[in-house]
């Protein structure tokens, strides 16, 4: 048996190398796969597979010091097989215990699967890009039965019945080859000497436009509008609510004092001079304010100055003009500018010299308590190991790579954890595979869970392959990470039927009394669609 086999990272990007050719007698981790659902293993693959592939690290027991042949025996004894490289790269065994996401484990491809080198194949034999049984044929598909006659290198001695000539015959055949054509004859490229007496039924179109305009303009508008939208010019339509018929003001009209002076969803763009108003043309009247659209909330937008109008302060994300962080909402900070410097997380140049509120940028200021003067860490600062290393009510956001941290900008240092503000419904990574132990069991909208056992109380683990929405939680979270959530209301039966569904589990109905519910659960009586505590849906 060849001496080398393949090692694969259980969670690509989290090991020193994603793949490695290693001696088969080297001790490494064991992770197994199967298509047998009866083993009760989880479906963790990121991509959809047919048949479904189930992966496990605890088979039972964790093995991180086994040779390749020992790994094969362990998986076979569990009623499964070693995962192949494609399955491991697809993270089919991620988060299945043993802490193997960050270590290399054995993997191999069975016969008939594609390969590039011998080490990828379970039998160590890659032939023509396919794993092939040792001693098997080199051809991709051998013949099932021998040929009846040998194949000779010489041509047959008997000529064909009718030779094929290279030149056409010099005399026509007695009979035409087929019936005459019923299709019309294509027109000639040269006009006939006399014009037809009947007018054509279709207009003649020229390749080039006429050089002279038509005597009569078209009465029908074009069906296709011009590709570029027409911007509106800034115009003063009124002031202080007068004239009454001009208010509320339309887009690019002024002078507004607040958003209430503008139509619909338009906002009052506050100016101190002749700053450009988004979506409008011209400079308008200096220091006059105009109604504008802000469909893109990341667009730099002036909402006030020096705390006025008071209703617009503190300012939101990408809003200005701020003078200090105290002018900004929550943990937003004021980006000071002298001209049109970039404001991270926001679009557009904004008004030159005006300052805007933005998210803080991820910053590594210490680790494991160094430097001590920087702990506890502030918003968007790292590296934290738990919530106690964050100031006040900030939470430690755990990362495997460069996942986005809620309320912060930038990628930061890979696999570094940062303190941030968490709302009750934010999807939030606090740990993985039971670590840190103090973070488990996980609360609502927290991850990464592997099963319901990782979640508090009656919460359930929402399994994801990408960034699917988690009911009851906000945001997309980290791709392929799983989060705890409240279960959804489910109708399972009524009046003790069907019998096998009773007693009812959490968030299941229809119950008539507490006796219809599992131990410690109570029947929540409703007359309509009242919300049920700890459950989602109506």
N, C-alpha and C positions, 0 to 999 in steps of 0.2 A: 504494500500500500504506500502511495506517495507520502512523503514526510510532511508536506505543508497543507494547511487548510485555512479557511477564511474566518476572520473575526469582524464583527459588526457592532457599531455603537447602538445601544437600545433607543436613544433619543438623539439623532444626528445633530451635531453642533455642540453637544454637551460633554463629549469625550475629547481626549487629546488628539485622536484621529477617528474619522468616521468608518474607515475600513482598514484592515491590516492583514497581510499574509503572514502566518505564524507557524512554527513547528507544531505538528499535531500532538506532540507529547507535552506541550506547554500547558500549565494550569490556567484556566479561564472560567468565566461565568457560563451558566447553562440557562437557556430560555427555550420553551417548547411551543409548538403550534399544532393546531388540528382543525379539521372541518366538522368534527363530531360535536354537535351541540350538547349532547347528553353529558359531557364532562363538566358542564356548568361554568366553563371559562368565559371571560368577557370578550366582547367584540370591540377592540380598541383601534383597529386599522383606520387610518385617516381617509383613504379612498374606499369606495364601495366595491366589494368583491363578490363574485359568484363562482363557487359557493363561498359563504361567509367563512372567514378565517378567525379562529379564536386563539388568543395567546395567553401564556401564563409563565410567571417566574417561580412561584411557589408551587412545586409540582408533585407532592407536597415537599416542603423543605427547600432551603436556599442553597445553591451550590455555586461557589465562585472560584473553585480550585480544582476543576476537573479537566482531564485531557479530552481531546476530540472524541475518541472511541468511548470513553466513559460517559460523555455527554449524550452520545447516541443511545447508549444503553438506558440512561436515566429517562429520556423522553419516550423511548419504546415501552419501558416498564409502566409509564403513566398512560399508555394507550394513545400516544401521540408521536411526534417526530420533531427533529430539530427544525426550527424556522429557517426558511431560505433567506438569502440576502435581501430580496425585494420586499419581503414581509417585515424584516427588521428595519429596513430603511423607511418603510411605511408606518413604523411605530406601532405594529400590531401587538407588541408586548409592553408598551409604555404604561407606567403606573400600575403594574401588576404585583408590586411588592418586592422585597429583598433589596431595594435601593440600587437596582442594576441600570437605571437610566443613564448613569454617568460612567459606566464601565463597558468594556468590550466583551461580547459573548460569542460562542461558537454558532455558526450557521452554515448550511449547505443546501445545494439544489439537487433534487431527485432526478432520476433518469428522464430524458426527453425535455427537460427544461433548458433554457438558453444559458450560455456561459461564455466567458472570454479566456479563462485560464483553468488549468486542472484543479487548482485549490478550491474553486467555487463549488465543485461537484462532490456529492456525498461519497461517490466511489472513486474520486480523484482522477476521472477520465473525461476530459473535454475534447470532443472530436468534431471539427467543422462547426463550432459554435453551439454544440448541443452536448449535454451530459449523457454519456453513452456507457452501457454496461461494459466492464472490462472483458476484452476478448470478443466483443460484438463486431458486427460488420462496419466497415468504414462508410458505406453508402447510407444516405439518410433513410431510405425505405427499401429493404431487400425484397427481391422477388419472392412470392409465396410458393412458386413451383418452377422447376427447371424448364427451359425452352425445349420444345419437341425436337427441333432440328438445330444443329450448330450454325452459328453465324459465320460465313466465309468471307474472305477478303476479296474474292473474285466475283464478277457479275454473273448473272444467269446466262446460260448459253442460248436460250431461246429468245428470239427477238419479240418485241411487242406485236400484237396483232395488226395494229395500224400505226405506221410511223408518223411522227409529227414533223411536218415540213417547216422550215424556217421562213419560206417565202409564200405569199398568197398565190392562189391559183390564177391563171391568166384568163380563164373563161368563167363567166357567171354560172351559178348553179341553176338548174332547171326550175327549182322552186325557191321562192323567197324563204328566208330563215324564220320570219314571223309575220304576223298580221301588220298592216300599215298602222302608223301612229294615229291615235285619236286626239293627241294633244295639239294645241295650236302651235304654229311655227313662230319662233322668236322673230321680232322685227329686225330689219337690217339696220346697220349703222348709218347708211346713206339715204337721205330722203328720196322718195319717188318723184318722178317728173311732175306729176299732177297731184295737188293736195286732195285729201279726202273731202267728200261733200258733207259729212256729218261732223259736228263739233265734238271735241273730246269730252269725256264725262268727268275728268279730273283736272284741277288747275295745274298749270305748269309752274314749278318752283325753280328759281335760279339759285346757283351756288353763292352768288355775291349779292349784297343789297343794292338797290337802285341808287344812283348818284343824285337823283333829283327827288325832292319830297313829293308826296302825293298831293293832288289838288284838294282832296277832301280827307280830313283826319278820320281815323277809325272811330266808330261810335261805341265799340265794345272795349272795355279795359282789358289789359293783358291778364292772363290767368296766373302768371307767376310773378310774385312781388320781387322787388329788388333785394339782393342778398344782405345789404347793410341797413340796419335800422336807422331811423331818423332821430337824432337827438333834439331835445327841445331847448330853446333859448331861455335863459333866466329872465324873468319879467316880474315887476312889482304890480300885484293885483289889488293890494290893499294893506292896511296896517291897523293893529289894535281892534280887529273885528269889523272894520269899516272899509268899503261899503258892505252891508250885511250879505248882499247877494253873491259876493266874491268868496265868502267863507262857507265851509272849509276850503282851503286852497288846494289846487291840483299840483301835480308834479312839476317842479321847477318854478313854481310861483312863490312869491314872498309878499310882504314881510311877515313871517311867522314868529311867534314868541315861544311856543311849545308844541308838542306833538298834537295836542287837541285842536290846533289851528289847521291841521292837514287832513286830507281825505284818507279814509280807509286805513291801510297799513303804512302809509307814508310817515316819515319822521322829519322833525324840524332840524335841519343842518345848521348848526350855530357857527357864526363867523365873526372874526374881529377885523377882517380886511376884505380881500377879494380872493379868498381861497377857492379852489376849484370844487364845485358841487358835483358829486357822483351822478352820472347819467344826464348831465345838463351841459350846455355850451355857453360860452361867454363868461365875463367876469361879474356881471350884475352890478348892483350898487354896493359900494364898500360898506362893510359892517352890517349889511342887511342879511337876514337869515331866510333860507328857502326850503320848501318841502322837497324831499327826495326819497327814492326807494332804496331800501337796504335788504334786498332779498338774500344777499350773501352776508351772513353775520360775522364773517371773518374779514370783511372789508373795513379798512381804517375809516372811522367816521367821527366827526366832531359833534359832541353833544352838549358842550358848555365850556365855561372858563371861569377860574377863580371861584368855583363852587356854585355858579349860577348858570341856568336855573336850578334851584335846589332840588326839584323833583328828579333831575337826571343824575344826581350824585348820591352815593358813590358810583363811579363809572363802571360799565361792564367790559368784557373782553373786547379788545381792539377799538375801544372808545377813548376819545380825548376831549379836551386838553387837560391832562393831569399835571399837577405840580409835585406830588409826592405819592408814596404808596397809600397814604391815608385817603387819597381821592379815588382809590380803586376798590372794587368789591372783594370781600373775602381775602384770599391769599394772593390775588393778582398784584403785580408790581408795576410801577410807572417807568416806562422806557423813555429816558431823557434823550432828546435829539437836538442837533444844531441845524440840520437840513432835512434830507429825506432818507436817513439811514433806515435799513431794514428793521422791521419789528417782527421778531420770531412768532410764528403761529398766525400772522395776519397777512392780508393781501392788500396790494396797492401801495402807493407812495405816501398817501395822506398829505396833509398840509405841511409845507416846509417849516421846520423849526418847532412844530407842535409835538407834544408828547402824548403817548398812548399807553393804555393799560394792557398788560399781557401776562401770560403764565410765566412763572419762574422757570429757569433752565436747570435741568438735572446737573448736580454738582457733587463730586466725591470730595468730602472734607475730612473724612476719618474712617477708621475701621477698628473694630474690637476695642473701642475706647480711646484710640489715638486720633488726633490729639485730644486729650481729655477736655480741654477748654471748649471744644466744639460740640460736646455732648451735653444735654440731649440735642438731637439733630432737628433742624427746622424743615419747613416745607420744601420738598424736592431735593433734600440733601441725603447723602448716603455715605458709608454703607451701613445700613442698620441690620441687625440680626433678629430683632423682635420689637414689639410696640413700645417696650419700656425705654428703648433708645431714642424714641421720638418725643418731641416736645408736646406738652398738653394732650389734646385729643387726637393728634396725628397718629396714623397707623403705618406700619412697615409693609410696603408693597414688595413681595418676593418675586424675583425674576430668574428665568433660566438663560435668557439672552438679552435682547434689547427691546423687550415688549414696552409699549407705551404706558407711561405712568399717569393715571388720571390727574388732570390739573397741572401737568408739568410739560415742558417742551424739551426737545432734544432726545438723543438716543442714550446718552450717558455711557457708563462703562458696562460692557457685557457681563451678564450674570451678577450684577451688583444690585442690591436692594435699596430702595429709597423711601423716605417718609413722605406721606401725602395725606390730603384730606379725603375721607371716605364718607359718602352719604349712605343711608340705610340700604339703598337699592343698587349701589355701584357693584359691578362684578369685580371681585378683588381676590388676587392670589395671596394667600397667607402661608402656604406650605405645600409639601408634596410628599407622597408616600409616608405619611404619618409624622413628618418632621417639619418644623420643630414640634416636639410632643405637646408643648403648651398651647399650640394653635388648634389642636384636635380635641374633640370633634369640631367640625367646621360649622359656622353659623350660616344664616340665609345669605345667598349670593356670594358665598366664599368658596374658594377652590385651592388646590386641585384635589377633587375627590375621586376615588376609584370605585366606590360602592356606597350604598346607603349607610353602611356602618361608619363611614367617615363623617357623617352629618349628625348634627344635634337632633335629639328627640325624634320627631316624626318627619323631619326633612328628608327629601330624596335627592339622589345624585343625578343631575341632568347630564347625560353623556353626549359629547359633541365630537364631530369630525373636523369642524372648521370654526366658523364664528356664528353658528346658529343662535337665534334669540333664546334666552333663558326666561321662561314665563315668570313674571313678578319682579324681574331685575332689569336694570338699565345698562345700556352700552353693549359693546361687542365682546369685551374681555379679551383674553389671549387665545389665539387660534388653537383649536384642538385641546384646550383645557376644559375640565369638567367642573361644574359648580353645583352647590347645594341649593335647593329651592323648596318652597311649600308644594305639597301634592295638589293636584287638581280634583275638583269635585267629580265623582263618578257614580253613575247609577248602576248598582249591582243586583238589585232585586227588590221585592216587596212582599210583606206578609210571610216572611221566612221561605220564600221561593225565588230562585232555586235553592234547595237546601244546602248544596255544597258552597254557596257564597256566604252563608251565615255561620257565626256572627260576622258582622261587617267590620272592615278595617278602617283606618283613619281616612276621612274625607269620602267615604262610601255611603250611599243611601239606597233605598229609602228605609230609615228606621222608624219604628213607632214608639220605642222606649229604650232605656239603657240596656235592657236584656238583649236587644238586637245587635249590640256593639261588642267588640272584643274587650277583654278585661281592661279596666281603668279608663276606657273611653265612655263618653256620654252622648246621648242622642240630642242634637241641637234642633229644636223644633222651629219650623218656619211657616209663615202664612203666604209668603211670596218669594222674592229673590234676596232676602236679607243675607249679607255676607256671613260666611261661616268662619269663625276664628281658626287661623292656621291653615286655611285652604284657599285655593285660587279658583276663580270662575263663579258663575251665577247658578 
